[in-house]
């Protein structure tokens, strides 16, 4: 039992588990913001131009059974709008992050053989393709 507890402590204190937990918490809060943006701001604006509410569309089946395809269409449209909003927000954050922290190009690890023009390792003294001796 003691070994189990120690192993669990080691697992729970790893960085990626803590990062995942923080991500889930932030994601839950962010979901509320995006949902409110879509339902309270974007959907009413779409309603002004379209004037349609898909929730009312349904097909009467047998008896009181109905096929509410309008609610499904609304759910699909909400998903697409939410995905678009999240995409735009993440894209903007990524662009701001790139401007703040520009990436340096990686140091080259290969060079061209002067004889056969193949890529070879920087420290190579003989080309593995044409077997020519490479002089510095």
C-alpha positions in Angstrom: 0.0 0.0 0.0 2.9 2.4 0.8 4.4 1.8 -2.6 1.0 2.5 -4.2 0.7 5.9 -2.4 4.3 6.8 -3.3 3.7 6.0 -6.9 0.5 8.0 -6.9 2.2 11.0 -5.4 4.9 10.8 -8.0 2.3 10.5 -10.8 0.1 13.4 -9.5 3.1 15.7 -9.0 4.4 15.3 -12.6 4.2 18.5 -14.6 2.1 17.3 -17.4 -0.7 16.1 -15.0 -0.8 19.5 -13.3 -0.7 21.3 -16.7 -3.6 19.1 -17.9 -5.6 19.9 -14.8 -5.0 23.6 -15.2 -6.0 23.3 -18.9 -9.2 21.6 -18.1 -10.1 24.3 -15.5 -9.3 27.1 -17.9 -11.1 25.3 -20.7 -14.3 25.1 -18.6 -14.2 28.8 -17.9 -13.4 29.6 -21.5 -16.3 27.5 -22.7 -18.7 29.7 -20.7 -17.3 32.8 -22.3 -17.5 31.4 -25.8 -21.0 30.0 -25.2 -22.2 33.4 -24.0 -20.5 35.1 -27.0 -22.3 32.8 -29.5 -25.7 32.6 -27.8 -26.0 36.2 -26.5 -24.2 38.2 -29.2 -23.6 36.3 -32.5 -26.9 34.3 -32.7 -29.1 37.4 -32.2 -27.1 39.3 -34.9 -27.7 36.4 -37.3 -31.3 36.4 -36.3 -31.6 40.0 -37.3 -30.4 39.3 -40.8 -32.0 35.8 -41.3 -35.0 36.2 -39.1 -35.2 32.4 -38.8 -35.4 30.2 -35.8 -34.7 26.6 -36.8 -35.8 25.3 -33.4 -39.4 25.3 -34.7 -38.8 23.0 -37.6 -40.0 19.4 -37.1 -41.8 16.6 -38.8 -44.8 15.0 -37.2 -44.4 11.2 -37.1 -46.9 8.7 -35.7 -49.0 10.1 -32.8 -47.2 12.6 -30.7 -43.8 11.5 -31.9 -41.9 14.3 -33.8 -38.6 14.5 -35.5 -37.1 17.8 -34.3 -34.5 18.3 -37.1 -34.6 22.1 -36.5 -33.0 21.7 -33.1 -30.3 19.5 -34.6 -29.7 22.2 -37.3 -29.4 24.8 -34.5 -27.0 22.7 -32.6 -24.8 22.2 -35.7 -24.8 25.9 -36.5 -23.9 26.7 -32.9 -21.0 24.2 -33.1 -19.7 25.7 -36.3 -20.0 29.2 -35.0 -18.3 28.3 -31.7 -15.5 26.4 -33.6 -15.0 29.5 -35.7 -14.9 31.8 -32.7 -12.4 29.6 -30.9 -10.3 29.3 -34.1 -10.1 33.1 -34.5 -9.2 33.6 -30.8 -6.5 30.9 -30.8 -5.2 32.2 -34.2 -4.9 35.7 -32.8 -3.2 34.5 -29.6 -0.7 32.4 -31.6 0.1 35.4 -33.9 0.7 37.7 -30.9 2.9 35.0 -29.3 4.9 34.6 -32.5 5.5 38.4 -32.6 6.5 38.5 -28.9 8.8 35.4 -29.2 10.2 35.0 -32.7 11.8 31.7 -33.4 15.4 31.5 -34.5 16.2 29.1 -37.4 17.9 25.9 -36.2 21.6 25.5 -36.9 22.2 23.5 -40.0 23.2 19.9 -39.5 24.1 19.1 -43.1 26.1 20.5 -45.9 26.3 19.8 -49.7 28.9 17.6 -51.1 30.9 19.7 -53.6 31.1 16.8 -56.0 27.7 15.2 -56.2 25.7 17.9 -54.4 24.1 15.4 -52.0 23.3 16.4 -48.4 25.9 15.0 -46.0 26.5 15.5 -42.3 28.5 18.6 -41.3 31.3 16.6 -39.8 31.6 14.1 -42.7 35.1 13.8 -44.2 33.9 11.5 -47.0 30.7 11.6 -49.0 28.6 8.5 -48.4 27.0 8.9 -51.9 30.0 9.4 -54.2 32.8 8.5 -51.7 34.7 11.7 -52.5 37.0 13.0 -49.8 35.7 16.3 -48.4 38.3 18.8 -47.5 37.5 21.7 -45.3 
